[in-house]
């Protein structure tokens, strides 16, 4: 099983922008990202210094990625 690194909300947004996500708006301390290509997913990213590992796994899953695919985006 691949391990996860510690990311901030802004760092995670930059990674997801490689997949066609754009920041739609911010509500409180959460950034709302929308995918501008099909399947037009919507993700909620906590804008914290560190995202909890369970939360990060859920966001990766909601983005339609496996852990290996996500780790490839980190390079």
PDB file with SEQRES, HELIX, SHEET and CRYST1 records, atoms N, CA, C and O in Angstrom:
SEQRES   1 A   75  UNK UNK UNK UNK UNK UNK UNK UNK UNK UNK UNK UNK UNK          
SEQRES   2 A   75  UNK UNK UNK UNK UNK UNK UNK UNK UNK UNK UNK UNK UNK          
SEQRES   3 A   75  UNK UNK UNK UNK UNK UNK UNK UNK UNK UNK UNK UNK UNK          
SEQRES   4 A   75  UNK UNK UNK UNK UNK UNK UNK UNK UNK UNK UNK UNK UNK          
SEQRES   5 A   75  UNK UNK UNK UNK UNK UNK UNK UNK UNK UNK UNK UNK UNK          
SEQRES   6 A   75  UNK UNK UNK UNK UNK UNK UNK UNK UNK UNK                      
HELIX    1 AA1 UNK A    9  UNK A   17  1                                   9    
HELIX    2 AA2 UNK A   53  UNK A   62  1                                  10    
HELIX    3 AA3 UNK A   67  UNK A   73  1                                   7    
SHEET    1 AA1 3 UNK A  21  UNK A  27  0                                        
SHEET    2 AA1 3 UNK A  30  UNK A  35 -1                                        
SHEET    3 AA1 3 UNK A  42  UNK A  46 -1                                        
CRYST1    1.000    1.000    1.000  90.00  90.00  90.00 P 1           1          
ATOM      1  N   UNK A   1       0.839  -1.169   0.000  1.00  0.00           N  
ATOM      2  CA  UNK A   1       0.000   0.000   0.000  1.00  0.00           C  
ATOM      3  C   UNK A   1       0.888   1.238   0.000  1.00  0.00           C  
ATOM      4  O   UNK A   1       1.865   1.307   0.745  1.00  0.00           O  
ATOM      5  N   UNK A   2       0.550   2.204  -0.827  1.00  0.00           N  
ATOM      6  CA  UNK A   2       1.332   3.432  -0.922  1.00  0.00           C  
ATOM      7  C   UNK A   2       1.076   4.308   0.293  1.00  0.00           C  
ATOM      8  O   UNK A   2      -0.034   4.342   0.825  1.00  0.00           O  
ATOM      9  N   UNK A   3       2.101   5.009   0.721  1.00  0.00           N  
ATOM     10  CA  UNK A   3       1.943   5.903   1.861  1.00  0.00           C  
ATOM     11  C   UNK A   3       1.606   7.304   1.360  1.00  0.00           C  
ATOM     12  O   UNK A   3       1.901   7.661   0.220  1.00  0.00           O  
ATOM     13  N   UNK A   4       0.990   8.080   2.227  1.00  0.00           N  
ATOM     14  CA  UNK A   4       0.613   9.443   1.897  1.00  0.00           C  
ATOM     15  C   UNK A   4       1.584  10.421   2.543  1.00  0.00           C  
ATOM     16  O   UNK A   4       2.095  10.178   3.636  1.00  0.00           O  
ATOM     17  N   UNK A   5       1.828  11.519   1.860  1.00  0.00           N  
ATOM     18  CA  UNK A   5       2.652  12.566   2.452  1.00  0.00           C  
ATOM     19  C   UNK A   5       1.726  13.604   3.065  1.00  0.00           C  
ATOM     20  O   UNK A   5       0.529  13.626   2.777  1.00  0.00           O  
ATOM     21  N   UNK A   6       2.276  14.455   3.900  1.00  0.00           N  
ATOM     22  CA  UNK A   6       1.499  15.515   4.526  1.00  0.00           C  
ATOM     23  C   UNK A   6       1.432  16.696   3.565  1.00  0.00           C  
ATOM     24  O   UNK A   6       2.462  17.184   3.099  1.00  0.00           O  
ATOM     25  N   UNK A   7       0.215  17.154   3.271  1.00  0.00           N  
ATOM     26  CA  UNK A   7       0.003  18.265   2.355  1.00  0.00           C  
ATOM     27  C   UNK A   7      -0.873  19.319   3.010  1.00  0.00           C  
ATOM     28  O   UNK A   7      -1.693  19.010   3.875  1.00  0.00           O  
ATOM     29  N   UNK A   8      -0.697  20.561   2.594  1.00  0.00           N  
ATOM     30  CA  UNK A   8      -1.620  21.609   3.010  1.00  0.00           C  
ATOM     31  C   UNK A   8      -2.750  21.678   1.978  1.00  0.00           C  
ATOM     32  O   UNK A   8      -2.669  21.058   0.918  1.00  0.00           O  
ATOM     33  N   UNK A   9      -3.780  22.420   2.290  1.00  0.00           N  
ATOM     34  CA  UNK A   9      -4.897  22.566   1.365  1.00  0.00           C  
ATOM     35  C   UNK A   9      -4.473  23.219   0.065  1.00  0.00           C  
ATOM     36  O   UNK A   9      -4.903  22.795  -1.008  1.00  0.00           O  
ATOM     37  N   UNK A  10      -3.633  24.250   0.143  1.00  0.00           N  
ATOM     38  CA  UNK A  10      -3.159  24.947  -1.061  1.00  0.00           C  
ATOM     39  C   UNK A  10      -2.305  24.036  -1.936  1.00  0.00           C  
ATOM     40  O   UNK A  10      -2.422  24.063  -3.161  1.00  0.00           O  
ATOM     41  N   UNK A  11      -1.441  23.223  -1.307  1.00  0.00           N  
ATOM     42  CA  UNK A  11      -0.606  22.294  -2.070  1.00  0.00           C  
ATOM     43  C   UNK A  11      -1.463  21.261  -2.790  1.00  0.00           C  
ATOM     44  O   UNK A  11      -1.196  20.914  -3.940  1.00  0.00           O  
ATOM     45  N   UNK A  12      -2.498  20.771  -2.105  1.00  0.00           N  
ATOM     46  CA  UNK A  12      -3.390  19.791  -2.721  1.00  0.00           C  
ATOM     47  C   UNK A  12      -4.139  20.418  -3.890  1.00  0.00           C  
ATOM     48  O   UNK A  12      -4.337  19.763  -4.913  1.00  0.00           O  
ATOM     49  N   UNK A  13      -4.555  21.666  -3.759  1.00  0.00           N  
ATOM     50  CA  UNK A  13      -5.236  22.358  -4.857  1.00  0.00           C  
ATOM     51  C   UNK A  13      -4.340  22.450  -6.083  1.00  0.00           C  
ATOM     52  O   UNK A  13      -4.802  22.233  -7.203  1.00  0.00           O  
ATOM     53  N   UNK A  14      -3.068  22.769  -5.884  1.00  0.00           N  
ATOM     54  CA  UNK A  14      -2.134  22.873  -7.007  1.00  0.00           C  
ATOM     55  C   UNK A  14      -1.992  21.540  -7.726  1.00  0.00           C  
ATOM     56  O   UNK A  14      -1.908  21.503  -8.953  1.00  0.00           O  
ATOM     57  N   UNK A  15      -1.966  20.445  -6.971  1.00  0.00           N  
ATOM     58  CA  UNK A  15      -1.865  19.112  -7.572  1.00  0.00           C  
ATOM     59  C   UNK A  15      -3.121  18.786  -8.367  1.00  0.00           C  
ATOM     60  O   UNK A  15      -3.041  18.262  -9.478  1.00  0.00           O  
ATOM     61  N   UNK A  16      -4.286  19.099  -7.794  1.00  0.00           N  
ATOM     62  CA  UNK A  16      -5.546  18.788  -8.468  1.00  0.00           C  
ATOM     63  C   UNK A  16      -5.773  19.669  -9.693  1.00  0.00           C  
ATOM     64  O   UNK A  16      -6.517  19.284 -10.596  1.00  0.00           O  
ATOM     65  N   UNK A  17      -5.154  20.828  -9.740  1.00  0.00           N  
ATOM     66  CA  UNK A  17      -5.282  21.688 -10.917  1.00  0.00           C  
ATOM     67  C   UNK A  17      -4.642  21.048 -12.142  1.00  0.00           C  
ATOM     68  O   UNK A  17      -4.998  21.383 -13.272  1.00  0.00           O  
ATOM     69  N   UNK A  18      -3.694  20.124 -11.930  1.00  0.00           N  
ATOM     70  CA  UNK A  18      -3.101  19.382 -13.041  1.00  0.00           C  
ATOM     71  C   UNK A  18      -4.136  18.498 -13.721  1.00  0.00           C  
ATOM     72  O   UNK A  18      -3.972  18.133 -14.885  1.00  0.00           O  
ATOM     73  N   UNK A  19      -5.215  18.146 -12.994  1.00  0.00           N  
ATOM     74  CA  UNK A  19      -6.267  17.289 -13.533  1.00  0.00           C  
ATOM     75  C   UNK A  19      -7.434  18.075 -14.105  1.00  0.00           C  
ATOM     76  O   UNK A  19      -8.443  17.488 -14.495  1.00  0.00           O  
ATOM     77  N   UNK A  20      -7.311  19.401 -14.161  1.00  0.00           N  
ATOM     78  CA  UNK A  20      -8.376  20.215 -14.728  1.00  0.00           C  
ATOM     79  C   UNK A  20      -9.313  20.819 -13.704  1.00  0.00           C  
ATOM     80  O   UNK A  20     -10.368  21.336 -14.072  1.00  0.00           O  
ATOM     81  N   UNK A  21      -8.961  20.771 -12.433  1.00  0.00           N  
ATOM     82  CA  UNK A  21      -9.789  21.400 -11.409  1.00  0.00           C  
ATOM     83  C   UNK A  21      -9.435  22.873 -11.314  1.00  0.00           C  
ATOM     84  O   UNK A  21      -8.286  23.265 -11.520  1.00  0.00           O  
ATOM     85  N   UNK A  22     -10.448  23.691 -10.997  1.00  0.00           N  
ATOM     86  CA  UNK A  22     -10.256  25.121 -10.781  1.00  0.00           C  
ATOM     87  C   UNK A  22     -10.938  25.497  -9.482  1.00  0.00           C  
ATOM     88  O   UNK A  22     -11.947  24.899  -9.109  1.00  0.00           O  
ATOM     89  N   UNK A  23     -10.385  26.495  -8.787  1.00  0.00           N  
ATOM     90  CA  UNK A  23     -11.022  26.958  -7.561  1.00  0.00           C  
ATOM     91  C   UNK A  23     -12.278  27.717  -7.956  1.00  0.00           C  
ATOM     92  O   UNK A  23     -12.211  28.720  -8.666  1.00  0.00           O  
ATOM     93  N   UNK A  24     -13.417  27.234  -7.494  1.00  0.00           N  
ATOM     94  CA  UNK A  24     -14.707  27.849  -7.804  1.00  0.00           C  
ATOM     95  C   UNK A  24     -15.000  28.966  -6.805  1.00  0.00           C  
ATOM     96  O   UNK A  24     -15.291  30.099  -7.188  1.00  0.00           O  
ATOM     97  N   UNK A  25     -14.918  28.627  -5.521  1.00  0.00           N  
ATOM     98  CA  UNK A  25     -15.117  29.626  -4.471  1.00  0.00           C  
ATOM     99  C   UNK A  25     -14.621  29.076  -3.143  1.00  0.00           C  
ATOM    100  O   UNK A  25     -14.206  27.920  -3.051  1.00  0.00           O  
ATOM    101  N   UNK A  26     -14.668  29.908  -2.129  1.00  0.00           N  
ATOM    102  CA  UNK A  26     -14.259  29.496  -0.787  1.00  0.00           C  
ATOM    103  C   UNK A  26     -15.395  29.805   0.166  1.00  0.00           C  
ATOM    104  O   UNK A  26     -15.978  30.889   0.135  1.00  0.00           O  
ATOM    105  N   UNK A  27     -15.699  28.837   1.013  1.00  0.00           N  
ATOM    106  CA  UNK A  27     -16.697  29.015   2.055  1.00  0.00           C  
ATOM    107  C   UNK A  27     -16.013  28.746   3.380  1.00  0.00           C  
ATOM    108  O   UNK A  27     -15.675  27.603   3.686  1.00  0.00           O  
ATOM    109  N   UNK A  28     -15.807  29.792   4.170  1.00  0.00           N  
ATOM    110  CA  UNK A  28     -15.098  29.634   5.427  1.00  0.00           C  
ATOM    111  C   UNK A  28     -13.675  29.185   5.163  1.00  0.00           C  
ATOM    112  O   UNK A  28     -12.938  29.833   4.420  1.00  0.00           O  
ATOM    113  N   UNK A  29     -13.289  28.068   5.775  1.00  0.00           N  
ATOM    114  CA  UNK A  29     -11.927  27.571   5.584  1.00  0.00           C  
ATOM    115  C   UNK A  29     -11.880  26.420   4.586  1.00  0.00           C  
ATOM    116  O   UNK A  29     -10.939  25.626   4.614  1.00  0.00           O  
ATOM    117  N   UNK A  30     -12.866  26.310   3.711  1.00  0.00           N  
ATOM    118  CA  UNK A  30     -12.899  25.235   2.726  1.00  0.00           C  
ATOM    119  C   UNK A  30     -12.924  25.806   1.320  1.00  0.00           C  
ATOM    120  O   UNK A  30     -13.706  26.704   1.009  1.00  0.00           O  
ATOM    121  N   UNK A  31     -12.053  25.268   0.477  1.00  0.00           N  
ATOM    122  CA  UNK A  31     -12.004  25.647  -0.934  1.00  0.00           C  
ATOM    123  C   UNK A  31     -12.870  24.673  -1.725  1.00  0.00           C  
ATOM    124  O   UNK A  31     -12.799  23.462  -1.517  1.00  0.00           O  
ATOM    125  N   UNK A  32     -13.686  25.204  -2.630  1.00  0.00           N  
ATOM    126  CA  UNK A  32     -14.533  24.372  -3.475  1.00  0.00           C  
ATOM    127  C   UNK A  32     -13.907  24.360  -4.864  1.00  0.00           C  
ATOM    128  O   UNK A  32     -13.771  25.406  -5.498  1.00  0.00           O  
ATOM    129  N   UNK A  33     -13.527  23.175  -5.334  1.00  0.00           N  
ATOM    130  CA  UNK A  33     -12.929  23.023  -6.655  1.00  0.00           C  
ATOM    131  C   UNK A  33     -13.931  22.370  -7.585  1.00  0.00           C  
ATOM    132  O   UNK A  33     -14.685  21.486  -7.179  1.00  0.00           O  
ATOM    133  N   UNK A  34     -13.935  22.806  -8.830  1.00  0.00           N  
ATOM    134  CA  UNK A  34     -14.771  22.190  -9.858  1.00  0.00           C  
ATOM    135  C   UNK A  34     -13.883  21.745 -11.004  1.00  0.00           C  
ATOM    136  O   UNK A  34     -12.919  22.420 -11.363  1.00  0.00           O  
ATOM    137  N   UNK A  35     -14.221  20.610 -11.566  1.00  0.00           N  
ATOM    138  CA  UNK A  35     -13.473  20.083 -12.708  1.00  0.00           C  
ATOM    139  C   UNK A  35     -14.103  20.639 -13.976  1.00  0.00           C  
ATOM    140  O   UNK A  35     -15.309  20.503 -14.184  1.00  0.00           O  
ATOM    141  N   UNK A  36     -13.293  21.263 -14.823  1.00  0.00           N  
ATOM    142  CA  UNK A  36     -13.843  21.912 -16.009  1.00  0.00           C  
ATOM    143  C   UNK A  36     -14.004  20.975 -17.203  1.00  0.00           C  
ATOM    144  O   UNK A  36     -14.421  21.408 -18.277  1.00  0.00           O  
ATOM    145  N   UNK A  37     -13.679  19.708 -17.027  1.00  0.00           N  
ATOM    146  CA  UNK A  37     -13.879  18.712 -18.077  1.00  0.00           C  
ATOM    147  C   UNK A  37     -14.721  17.571 -17.514  1.00  0.00           C  
ATOM    148  O   UNK A  37     -14.852  17.432 -16.298  1.00  0.00           O  
ATOM    149  N   UNK A  38     -15.296  16.748 -18.410  1.00  0.00           N  
ATOM    150  CA  UNK A  38     -16.119  15.642 -17.966  1.00  0.00           C  
ATOM    151  C   UNK A  38     -15.310  14.735 -17.050  1.00  0.00           C  
ATOM    152  O   UNK A  38     -14.159  14.456 -17.387  1.00  0.00           O  
ATOM    153  N   UNK A  39     -15.804  14.265 -15.949  1.00  0.00           N  
ATOM    154  CA  UNK A  39     -17.176  14.209 -15.445  1.00  0.00           C  
ATOM    155  C   UNK A  39     -17.591  15.368 -14.548  1.00  0.00           C  
ATOM    156  O   UNK A  39     -18.552  15.230 -13.790  1.00  0.00           O  
ATOM    157  N   UNK A  40     -16.907  16.498 -14.607  1.00  0.00           N  
ATOM    158  CA  UNK A  40     -17.290  17.718 -13.889  1.00  0.00           C  
ATOM    159  C   UNK A  40     -17.504  17.486 -12.397  1.00  0.00           C  
ATOM    160  O   UNK A  40     -18.540  17.853 -11.844  1.00  0.00           O  
ATOM    161  N   UNK A  41     -16.533  16.886 -11.765  1.00  0.00           N  
ATOM    162  CA  UNK A  41     -16.618  16.621 -10.324  1.00  0.00           C  
ATOM    163  C   UNK A  41     -16.465  17.905  -9.523  1.00  0.00           C  
ATOM    164  O   UNK A  41     -15.923  18.897 -10.010  1.00  0.00           O  
ATOM    165  N   UNK A  42     -16.950  17.869  -8.290  1.00  0.00           N  
ATOM    166  CA  UNK A  42     -16.815  18.982  -7.354  1.00  0.00           C  
ATOM    167  C   UNK A  42     -16.168  18.441  -6.092  1.00  0.00           C  
ATOM    168  O   UNK A  42     -16.632  17.446  -5.535  1.00  0.00           O  
ATOM    169  N   UNK A  43     -15.103  19.084  -5.636  1.00  0.00           N  
ATOM    170  CA  UNK A  43     -14.387  18.639  -4.439  1.00  0.00           C  
ATOM    171  C   UNK A  43     -14.336  19.759  -3.419  1.00  0.00           C  
ATOM    172  O   UNK A  43     -14.221  20.931  -3.777  1.00  0.00           O  
ATOM    173  N   UNK A  44     -14.421  19.399  -2.154  1.00  0.00           N  
ATOM    174  CA  UNK A  44     -14.276  20.348  -1.065  1.00  0.00           C  
ATOM    175  C   UNK A  44     -12.951  20.055  -0.376  1.00  0.00           C  
ATOM    176  O   UNK A  44     -12.728  18.951   0.121  1.00  0.00           O  
ATOM    177  N   UNK A  45     -12.071  21.056  -0.352  1.00  0.00           N  
ATOM    178  CA  UNK A  45     -10.729  20.901   0.198  1.00  0.00           C  
ATOM    179  C   UNK A  45     -10.597  21.794   1.424  1.00  0.00           C  
ATOM    180  O   UNK A  45     -10.786  23.006   1.315  1.00  0.00           O  
ATOM    181  N   UNK A  46     -10.277  21.228   2.596  1.00  0.00           N  
ATOM    182  CA  UNK A  46     -10.048  22.090   3.758  1.00  0.00           C  
ATOM    183  C   UNK A  46      -8.772  22.898   3.565  1.00  0.00           C  
ATOM    184  O   UNK A  46      -7.728  22.339   3.231  1.00  0.00           O  
ATOM    185  N   UNK A  47      -8.847  24.188   3.771  1.00  0.00           N  
ATOM    186  CA  UNK A  47      -7.695  25.068   3.595  1.00  0.00           C  
ATOM    187  C   UNK A  47      -6.934  25.141   4.917  1.00  0.00           C  
ATOM    188  O   UNK A  47      -6.887  26.186   5.567  1.00  0.00           O  
ATOM    189  N   UNK A  48      -6.342  24.014   5.299  1.00  0.00           N  
ATOM    190  CA  UNK A  48      -5.603  23.905   6.560  1.00  0.00           C  
ATOM    191  C   UNK A  48      -4.125  23.694   6.260  1.00  0.00           C  
ATOM    192  O   UNK A  48      -3.749  23.364   5.136  1.00  0.00           O  
ATOM    193  N   UNK A  49      -3.296  23.888   7.274  1.00  0.00           N  
ATOM    194  CA  UNK A  49      -1.855  23.673   7.102  1.00  0.00           C  
ATOM    195  C   UNK A  49      -1.542  22.218   6.840  1.00  0.00           C  
ATOM    196  O   UNK A  49      -0.627  21.907   6.077  1.00  0.00           O  
ATOM    197  N   UNK A  50      -2.290  21.318   7.464  1.00  0.00           N  
ATOM    198  CA  UNK A  50      -2.123  19.878   7.249  1.00  0.00           C  
ATOM    199  C   UNK A  50      -3.496  19.247   7.080  1.00  0.00           C  
ATOM    200  O   UNK A  50      -4.400  19.461   7.889  1.00  0.00           O  
ATOM    201  N   UNK A  51      -3.636  18.471   6.022  1.00  0.00           N  
ATOM    202  CA  UNK A  51      -4.880  17.739   5.805  1.00  0.00           C  
ATOM    203  C   UNK A  51      -4.727  16.356   6.426  1.00  0.00           C  
ATOM    204  O   UNK A  51      -3.730  15.673   6.190  1.00  0.00           O  
ATOM    205  N   UNK A  52      -5.708  15.947   7.214  1.00  0.00           N  
ATOM    206  CA  UNK A  52      -5.672  14.637   7.857  1.00  0.00           C  
ATOM    207  C   UNK A  52      -5.592  13.544   6.793  1.00  0.00           C  
ATOM    208  O   UNK A  52      -6.146  13.685   5.703  1.00  0.00           O  
ATOM    209  N   UNK A  53      -4.900  12.461   7.120  1.00  0.00           N  
ATOM    210  CA  UNK A  53      -4.679  11.385   6.136  1.00  0.00           C  
ATOM    211  C   UNK A  53      -5.985  10.767   5.646  1.00  0.00           C  
ATOM    212  O   UNK A  53      -6.122  10.469   4.459  1.00  0.00           O  
ATOM    213  N   UNK A  54      -6.937  10.576   6.543  1.00  0.00           N  
ATOM    214  CA  UNK A  54      -8.223  10.016   6.137  1.00  0.00           C  
ATOM    215  C   UNK A  54      -8.969  10.946   5.199  1.00  0.00           C  
ATOM    216  O   UNK A  54      -9.597  10.497   4.240  1.00  0.00           O  
ATOM    217  N   UNK A  55      -8.902  12.237   5.474  1.00  0.00           N  
ATOM    218  CA  UNK A  55      -9.539  13.234   4.612  1.00  0.00           C  
ATOM    219  C   UNK A  55      -8.862  13.250   3.246  1.00  0.00           C  
ATOM    220  O   UNK A  55      -9.532  13.332   2.217  1.00  0.00           O  
ATOM    221  N   UNK A  56      -7.543  13.173   3.240  1.00  0.00           N  
ATOM    222  CA  UNK A  56      -6.803  13.166   1.985  1.00  0.00           C  
ATOM    223  C   UNK A  56      -7.152  11.937   1.151  1.00  0.00           C  
ATOM    224  O   UNK A  56      -7.333  12.044  -0.062  1.00  0.00           O  
ATOM    225  N   UNK A  57      -7.247  10.777   1.787  1.00  0.00           N  
ATOM    226  CA  UNK A  57      -7.638   9.555   1.070  1.00  0.00           C  
ATOM    227  C   UNK A  57      -9.022   9.712   0.438  1.00  0.00           C  
ATOM    228  O   UNK A  57      -9.233   9.296  -0.701  1.00  0.00           O  
ATOM    229  N   UNK A  58      -9.958  10.305   1.166  1.00  0.00           N  
ATOM    230  CA  UNK A  58     -11.317  10.493   0.662  1.00  0.00           C  
ATOM    231  C   UNK A  58     -11.321  11.451  -0.524  1.00  0.00           C  
ATOM    232  O   UNK A  58     -12.028  11.214  -1.503  1.00  0.00           O  
ATOM    233  N   UNK A  59     -10.544  12.525  -0.450  1.00  0.00           N  
ATOM    234  CA  UNK A  59     -10.477  13.479  -1.555  1.00  0.00           C  
ATOM    235  C   UNK A  59      -9.882  12.810  -2.797  1.00  0.00           C  
ATOM    236  O   UNK A  59     -10.364  13.017  -3.911  1.00  0.00           O  
ATOM    237  N   UNK A  60      -8.839  12.012  -2.599  1.00  0.00           N  
ATOM    238  CA  UNK A  60      -8.224  11.292  -3.721  1.00  0.00           C  
ATOM    239  C   UNK A  60      -9.239  10.348  -4.366  1.00  0.00           C  
ATOM    240  O   UNK A  60      -9.335  10.273  -5.591  1.00  0.00           O  
ATOM    241  N   UNK A  61      -9.988   9.633  -3.541  1.00  0.00           N  
ATOM    242  CA  UNK A  61     -11.011   8.720  -4.046  1.00  0.00           C  
ATOM    243  C   UNK A  61     -12.107   9.476  -4.792  1.00  0.00           C  
ATOM    244  O   UNK A  61     -12.552   9.041  -5.855  1.00  0.00           O  
ATOM    245  N   UNK A  62     -12.547  10.618  -4.231  1.00  0.00           N  
ATOM    246  CA  UNK A  62     -13.587  11.424  -4.872  1.00  0.00           C  
ATOM    247  C   UNK A  62     -13.117  12.010  -6.193  1.00  0.00           C  
ATOM    248  O   UNK A  62     -13.927  12.255  -7.088  1.00  0.00           O  
ATOM    249  N   UNK A  63     -11.813  12.238  -6.323  1.00  0.00           N  
ATOM    250  CA  UNK A  63     -11.259  12.751  -7.578  1.00  0.00           C  
ATOM    251  C   UNK A  63     -11.143  11.645  -8.631  1.00  0.00           C  
ATOM    252  O   UNK A  63     -10.789  11.918  -9.777  1.00  0.00           O  
ATOM    253  N   UNK A  64     -11.439  10.409  -8.251  1.00  0.00           N  
ATOM    254  CA  UNK A  64     -11.388   9.295  -9.195  1.00  0.00           C  
ATOM    255  C   UNK A  64      -9.992   8.746  -9.408  1.00  0.00           C  
ATOM    256  O   UNK A  64      -9.704   8.166 -10.455  1.00  0.00           O  
ATOM    257  N   UNK A  65      -9.124   8.923  -8.424  1.00  0.00           N  
ATOM    258  CA  UNK A  65      -7.738   8.473  -8.533  1.00  0.00           C  
ATOM    259  C   UNK A  65      -7.444   7.338  -7.569  1.00  0.00           C  
ATOM    260  O   UNK A  65      -8.115   7.182  -6.548  1.00  0.00           O  
ATOM    261  N   UNK A  66      -6.439   6.552  -7.901  1.00  0.00           N  
ATOM    262  CA  UNK A  66      -5.893   5.600  -6.950  1.00  0.00           C  
ATOM    263  C   UNK A  66      -4.730   6.298  -6.243  1.00  0.00           C  
ATOM    264  O   UNK A  66      -4.289   7.365  -6.670  1.00  0.00           O  
ATOM    265  N   UNK A  67      -4.240   5.696  -5.168  1.00  0.00           N  
ATOM    266  CA  UNK A  67      -3.099   6.282  -4.458  1.00  0.00           C  
ATOM    267  C   UNK A  67      -1.859   6.346  -5.346  1.00  0.00           C  
ATOM    268  O   UNK A  67      -1.097   7.312  -5.291  1.00  0.00           O  
ATOM    269  N   UNK A  68      -1.664   5.319  -6.160  1.00  0.00           N  
ATOM    270  CA  UNK A  68      -0.510   5.302  -7.061  1.00  0.00           C  
ATOM    271  C   UNK A  68      -0.605   6.419  -8.103  1.00  0.00           C  
ATOM    272  O   UNK A  68       0.389   7.084  -8.396  1.00  0.00           O  
ATOM    273  N   UNK A  69      -1.805   6.624  -8.663  1.00  0.00           N  
ATOM    274  CA  UNK A  69      -1.986   7.699  -9.641  1.00  0.00           C  
ATOM    275  C   UNK A  69      -1.744   9.062  -8.993  1.00  0.00           C  
ATOM    276  O   UNK A  69      -1.145   9.949  -9.602  1.00  0.00           O  
ATOM    277  N   UNK A  70      -2.211   9.220  -7.757  1.00  0.00           N  
ATOM    278  CA  UNK A  70      -2.008  10.472  -7.040  1.00  0.00           C  
ATOM    279  C   UNK A  70      -0.530  10.713  -6.771  1.00  0.00           C  
ATOM    280  O   UNK A  70      -0.032  11.824  -6.948  1.00  0.00           O  
ATOM    281  N   UNK A  71       0.172   9.660  -6.338  1.00  0.00           N  
ATOM    282  CA  UNK A  71       1.609   9.799  -6.063  1.00  0.00           C  
ATOM    283  C   UNK A  71       2.389  10.142  -7.332  1.00  0.00           C  
ATOM    284  O   UNK A  71       3.407  10.832  -7.261  1.00  0.00           O  
ATOM    285  N   UNK A  72       1.926   9.671  -8.492  1.00  0.00           N  
ATOM    286  CA  UNK A  72       2.583  10.023  -9.750  1.00  0.00           C  
ATOM    287  C   UNK A  72       2.454  11.518 -10.045  1.00  0.00           C  
ATOM    288  O   UNK A  72       3.338  12.110 -10.665  1.00  0.00           O  
ATOM    289  N   UNK A  73       1.352  12.124  -9.599  1.00  0.00           N  
ATOM    290  CA  UNK A  73       1.151  13.558  -9.812  1.00  0.00           C  
ATOM    291  C   UNK A  73       2.084  14.406  -8.957  1.00  0.00           C  
ATOM    292  O   UNK A  73       2.330  15.571  -9.269  1.00  0.00           O  
ATOM    293  N   UNK A  74       2.603  13.823  -7.878  1.00  0.00           N  
ATOM    294  CA  UNK A  74       3.477  14.559  -6.969  1.00  0.00           C  
ATOM    295  C   UNK A  74       4.843  14.843  -7.565  1.00  0.00           C  
ATOM    296  O   UNK A  74       5.527  15.768  -7.127  1.00  0.00           O  
ATOM    297  N   UNK A  75       5.247  14.071  -8.547  1.00  0.00           N  
ATOM    298  CA  UNK A  75       6.581  14.224  -9.148  1.00  0.00           C  
ATOM    299  C   UNK A  75       6.657  15.415 -10.077  1.00  0.00           C  
ATOM    300  O   UNK A  75       7.709  15.677 -10.659  1.00  0.00           O  
TER     301      UNK A  75                                                      
END                                                                             
